[in-house]
Amino acid sequence: MGNASFRIESVEVLGPLLAAFAVLLAARASRKRPGWYGRPALTRLVAAGYVAGFLHFTIFPIIVDRAQNEASWTGQVQPIPFLSVLAMDPTVVLNVILFVPFGLLLPLIAKGELSVKGVALRSLAVSLTIELTQLGMYILFSNGRGTDVDDLIANTLGGVLGYLILRRVLRSSALSGLVRDFALPGTALAASATETVSVVAAAPGAR
């Protein structure tokens, strides 16, 4: 790669992708494609915005400058749990907050029934992917963030916390139906909402 040095900002990549998604969403909404108009369309838009923000804070900017840092990549790995917690590192809280929307949105867009364990495993998998990507960027470009096991723990905790918040909201008779209206077709939440409507319609005296 020689002495090449350049910087890629998030807006240069994520901006066009978000714009293309907005055009796709508008086109499918105009044709009344199931799951692409009404409240599910808003769910898709929020999810796309979250993913863009997530990548903005975890991957970008991508800086290629091999002359900037010649330290070994092994020094970027922190494998001992809870060191950041003991050091009162505020990024632990930020990493928890970062994944709360993930736990909230996942049941609204994922196929099938989700449990706490399922959300935890998916949160861990996404977090691990990000950490390995950051490490790979350091190995390739000599620039990037460190890989910390505490980030995996905090991210997983954040995803589970978001899921538990959503599950708590779904227990509210006043909010449950509204939240389920935002679920994409094919999700367990959308299916349960349809079943509820069918049961009400079939009840004796229902109009």
C-alpha positions as CSV (number, residue, x, y, z in Angstrom):
1,M,0.0,0.0,0.0
2,G,3.2,2.1,0.2
3,N,2.9,5.5,1.8
4,A,-0.7,6.1,0.6
5,S,-2.7,8.1,3.0
6,F,-6.4,9.0,2.8
7,R,-9.5,9.3,4.9
8,I,-13.0,8.2,4.2
9,E,-15.8,10.0,6.1
10,S,-19.1,8.2,7.0
11,V,-21.1,10.7,5.0
12,E,-19.3,9.8,1.8
13,V,-20.5,6.1,2.1
14,L,-23.5,6.1,4.3
15,G,-25.1,9.3,2.8
16,P,-25.6,7.8,-0.7
17,L,-26.7,4.4,0.8
18,L,-29.4,6.1,3.0
19,A,-30.5,8.2,0.0
20,A,-30.9,5.1,-2.1
21,F,-32.8,3.3,0.6
22,A,-35.1,6.3,1.0
23,V,-35.9,6.2,-2.7
24,L,-36.6,2.5,-2.6
25,L,-38.8,2.9,0.4
26,A,-40.8,5.7,-1.3
27,A,-41.2,3.7,-4.5
28,R,-42.5,0.6,-2.6
29,A,-44.7,2.6,-0.3
30,S,-46.3,4.2,-3.4
31,R,-47.2,0.7,-4.6
32,K,-48.5,-0.3,-1.2
33,R,-46.1,-3.1,-0.9
34,P,-46.8,-5.0,2.4
35,G,-44.4,-3.9,5.1
36,W,-43.2,-0.9,3.1
37,Y,-45.9,1.7,3.9
38,G,-47.6,2.9,7.0
39,R,-46.0,2.2,10.4
40,P,-43.8,-0.7,9.2
41,A,-42.3,1.7,6.7
42,L,-41.3,4.0,9.6
43,T,-39.8,1.0,11.4
44,R,-37.6,0.4,8.3
45,L,-36.6,4.0,8.1
46,V,-35.7,4.1,11.8
47,A,-33.7,0.9,11.5
48,A,-31.8,2.2,8.5
49,G,-31.0,5.4,10.4
50,Y,-29.8,3.4,13.4
51,V,-27.6,1.2,11.3
52,A,-26.1,4.3,9.7
53,G,-25.5,5.9,13.1
54,F,-24.1,2.7,14.4
55,L,-21.5,2.4,11.6
56,H,-20.7,6.1,11.9
57,F,-19.7,5.7,15.5
58,T,-18.0,2.3,15.3
59,I,-16.3,2.1,11.9
60,F,-15.8,5.6,10.5
61,P,-13.8,7.5,9.7
62,I,-11.7,5.0,7.8
63,I,-8.2,6.3,7.8
64,V,-5.5,4.7,5.7
65,D,-2.0,5.9,6.9
66,R,0.5,3.1,7.5
67,A,3.1,5.6,8.7
68,Q,0.9,6.9,11.5
69,N,1.2,4.0,13.9
70,E,3.7,1.2,13.8
71,A,2.8,-0.5,17.1
72,S,1.9,-4.2,17.0
73,W,-1.8,-5.1,16.5
74,T,-1.5,-7.4,19.6
75,G,-1.3,-4.3,21.8
76,Q,-4.8,-3.3,20.5
77,V,-6.5,-6.4,22.1
78,Q,-7.7,-6.3,25.7
79,P,-8.9,-9.8,26.6
80,I,-9.4,-9.4,30.3
81,P,-13.0,-8.8,31.4
82,F,-14.2,-5.9,33.5
83,L,-11.0,-3.9,33.4
84,S,-12.9,-1.0,31.9
85,V,-15.5,-1.3,34.6
86,L,-13.0,-1.2,37.3
87,A,-11.3,1.8,35.7
88,M,-14.7,3.6,35.6
89,D,-14.3,4.1,31.9
90,P,-17.4,6.0,30.7
91,T,-17.3,4.3,27.3
92,V,-18.7,1.2,29.0
93,V,-22.0,3.0,29.5
94,L,-21.9,4.4,26.0
95,N,-21.4,0.9,24.6
96,V,-24.5,-0.3,26.6
97,I,-26.6,2.6,25.3
98,L,-25.4,2.0,21.7
99,F,-27.0,-1.5,21.6
100,V,-30.3,-0.6,23.4
101,P,-32.0,0.4,20.1
102,F,-30.7,-2.9,18.6
103,G,-32.6,-4.9,21.3
104,L,-35.7,-2.7,20.8
105,L,-35.8,-2.9,17.0
106,L,-34.8,-6.6,16.5
107,P,-38.1,-8.1,17.4
108,L,-39.8,-5.7,15.1
109,I,-37.8,-6.7,12.0
110,A,-36.5,-10.3,12.7
111,K,-38.3,-13.4,11.5
112,G,-39.5,-15.8,14.2
113,E,-39.9,-15.7,17.9
114,L,-37.1,-14.1,19.9
115,S,-36.0,-14.9,23.5
116,V,-33.6,-13.1,25.8
117,K,-31.0,-15.7,24.9
118,G,-31.6,-15.2,21.1
119,V,-31.2,-11.4,21.4
120,A,-28.1,-11.8,23.6
121,L,-26.5,-14.1,21.0
122,R,-27.3,-11.8,18.1
123,S,-26.0,-8.8,20.0
124,L,-22.8,-10.6,20.8
125,A,-22.4,-11.7,17.2
126,V,-22.9,-8.1,15.9
127,S,-20.5,-6.7,18.5
128,L,-17.9,-9.4,17.8
129,T,-18.1,-8.6,14.1
130,I,-17.5,-4.9,14.8
131,E,-14.6,-5.6,17.1
132,L,-12.9,-7.9,14.6
133,T,-13.5,-5.3,11.8
134,Q,-11.9,-2.6,13.9
135,L,-8.9,-5.0,14.6
136,G,-8.7,-5.8,10.9
137,M,-8.6,-2.1,10.0
138,Y,-5.7,-1.7,12.4
139,I,-3.8,-4.6,10.9
140,L,-4.4,-3.4,7.4
141,F,-4.2,0.3,7.8
142,S,-2.2,0.8,11.1
143,N,-5.2,2.8,12.2
144,G,-8.3,1.9,14.1
145,R,-9.9,1.3,17.5
146,G,-8.8,-1.2,20.1
147,T,-10.6,-4.5,20.5
148,D,-11.9,-4.9,24.1
149,V,-13.7,-7.8,25.6
150,D,-15.6,-5.3,27.8
151,D,-17.1,-3.9,24.6
152,L,-18.6,-7.3,23.9
153,I,-20.0,-7.5,27.4
154,A,-21.5,-4.0,27.3
155,N,-22.9,-4.3,23.8
156,T,-24.6,-7.6,24.7
157,L,-26.0,-6.1,27.9
158,G,-27.3,-3.2,25.9
159,G,-29.1,-5.4,23.4
160,V,-30.7,-7.5,26.2
161,L,-31.7,-4.3,28.0
162,G,-33.4,-3.0,24.9
163,Y,-35.3,-6.2,24.4
164,L,-36.5,-6.3,28.0
165,I,-37.7,-2.7,27.7
166,L,-39.7,-3.7,24.6
167,R,-41.1,-6.8,26.3
168,R,-42.2,-4.6,29.3
169,V,-43.9,-2.2,26.9
170,L,-45.7,-5.1,25.3
171,R,-47.3,-6.1,28.6
172,S,-49.1,-2.8,28.6
173,S,-52.6,-3.2,27.1
174,A,-52.5,0.5,26.1
175,L,-49.3,0.3,24.2
176,S,-49.0,-3.4,23.0
177,G,-51.3,-3.0,20.0
178,L,-49.6,0.2,18.9
179,V,-46.1,-1.3,19.1
180,R,-47.2,-4.4,17.2
181,D,-48.5,-2.2,14.4
182,F,-44.9,-1.2,13.7
183,A,-43.7,-4.8,13.3
184,L,-42.8,-6.0,9.8
185,P,-44.8,-8.7,8.2
186,G,-43.5,-12.2,9.0
187,T,-42.3,-11.2,12.5
188,A,-43.7,-12.9,15.6
189,L,-45.1,-9.5,16.8
190,A,-46.9,-8.9,13.5
191,A,-48.3,-12.4,13.6
192,S,-49.6,-12.1,17.1
193,A,-51.2,-8.8,16.3
194,T,-53.1,-10.5,13.4
195,E,-54.1,-13.3,15.6
196,T,-55.5,-10.9,18.2
197,V,-57.6,-9.1,15.5
198,S,-58.9,-12.5,14.2
199,V,-59.9,-13.6,17.7
200,V,-61.8,-10.3,18.3
201,A,-63.5,-10.5,14.9
202,A,-64.6,-14.1,15.6
203,A,-65.9,-13.4,19.1
204,P,-69.6,-13.7,19.6
205,G,-71.3,-10.3,19.1
206,A,-68.3,-8.8,17.4
207,R,-69.0,-6.4,14.5
